[in-house]
Amino acid sequence: MEEATIALQAELSTGVWTNLMPDVLLDRGLGFDYGIKGVGPMDLVASTGNLHFGLDNRESNSAAKRGYYTPGHADKRSGWDEGIQVRTKFTYGGSDRYKWLGRVASIEPKAGSFLSGDAQVRAVDWMDIASRAKLKQLGIVSSKRVDQILPIIFADMPVPPRATSYATGVETFAAFFNTDRDEGMSVLALLQKAARNEYGLIYPKGDSTGGGTLRFDSRHSRGLNQTSIVTLDQTMLDLDVSYDRQYIYNLVKARVFPLKVDAAATTVLYELQVPLSIGAGQSVTLELPYRDPTTAKRISATAVVDPLVADTGFKFGSSQGTANDLNASLGKSLTIGGNTTVATLTNNASVLGWLNLLKLFGEGIYPYDPQTLEARDQTSIDKRGELLLQFDLEQIDSATKGESYAVYLKNRCHLPQKLARRVRFLANQSAALMTAALDGEPSSRFTMKESMTAINSDWFINAVQFDVQVGGLIYCEWIAVPADTTPMWIWNTSKWNTDTWVF
């Protein structure tokens, strides 16, 4: 029986991690999950990962204090609170592996003297932050890959990932952040769009330095990964396999979005509709969304004119209407984004002022009607009827590329395939299984053999789940998808007349 040293650490003070395991009640549960929890062709980005555990909140805990893990209690542990960081650490074979990192989201101390006396804790990983954070004034960038776009996104976040790891993207986008809306789009939605247009993957993974590394895989990454970390040969405790039509798609439609860009920065992107009063010494901050001057529909823009030009871009006066006698007293600061500008305006005069004109000029970016490219497998349609998959490629303006995406997904999905929704094993059974459990991360390749389901093939991990039980038993569970066995050449990687076929 293999054993690993398990630590559940909390950052009770900045930079100082404290092991809570002496107070963890394993009979109340200690488990976590993370990764891409779906197995469909468009499951490309991780959802929120969760950690749950129970703590001894009675006098039998390490401090012999009742209410030690109750927020607001007089004897509460110093630093213990909602929002602090927690992580899991496994030590095996002389190496540390931080499998999960996140923040405490809820603490539920049980009431009453004769009840269980524990505090149930739930924590969430960085993907929860991404799901809640909104875009903020990201300017349009050009000729960038996903691995170049992600750092721009994270630099704008109050809480970025602890660490990142990027493959080199395959697709170079002519423009990015040109189809987004600051007021409504979350960072998670933006990650999903980036992954979809690359057909890559984005997920958190464990590491040896602290956990929570956000990883981007290009659409070539898994194809280039030919190394299986372990062979599960009849060693699974549970294996849930489905073979049905849920993920069969014999008609695939991809929509691409050609764009028109103004030739000069003379288009009115925003115009103030009603004069605005600004008190003496007062500052106001305005969000100015860009709109098509003809249709009033929201658009994106580039080359926004800054600074504002007096009498053309603004008029500021001592009376409402057309007055401009206070133009020189208006302080102006613009933060320009791809679809909105935030303007901070300050009245430096000693009297009330009226903003009688405010216009933004720039080069508008307008989407044409999308073009839909389809690929169909008539043989499958004749047998099952039309099973449609439709998806948008907002950053792609090439019909040829859109058709290539559609053909690829049709070829991949037009026939049923076995999907492993749940592969569970006891890591303690052997050194090989313990190593695989601790090293296995989303996009790790493994081999699985099982006679009843007729499985004898390679798979990729999409998501990871751990269940730690009394006695240090570590149950590892993977959500997995089949490794693509279609032979293909990857330009500048595969070599003719060698054994470097990429599957």
PyMOL commands that set and color helices and strands:
alter all, ss='L'
color gray80, all
select helices_A, chain A and resi 21-23+26-28+126-132+146-155+187-198+221-224+327-329+378-384+399-413+427-429+431-439
alter helices_A, ss='H'
color red, helices_A
select strands_A, chain A and resi 5-13+16-19+30-35+50-56+85-92+95-109+118-125+141-144+163-166+173-176+201-205+213-217+228-233+238-242+251-256+259-261+267-271+276-278+283-289+300-302+314-317+330-336+340-347+353-367+371-376+388-393+419-426+445-450+455-469+473-482
alter strands_A, ss='S'
color yellow, strands_A
deselect
rebuild
show_as cartoon
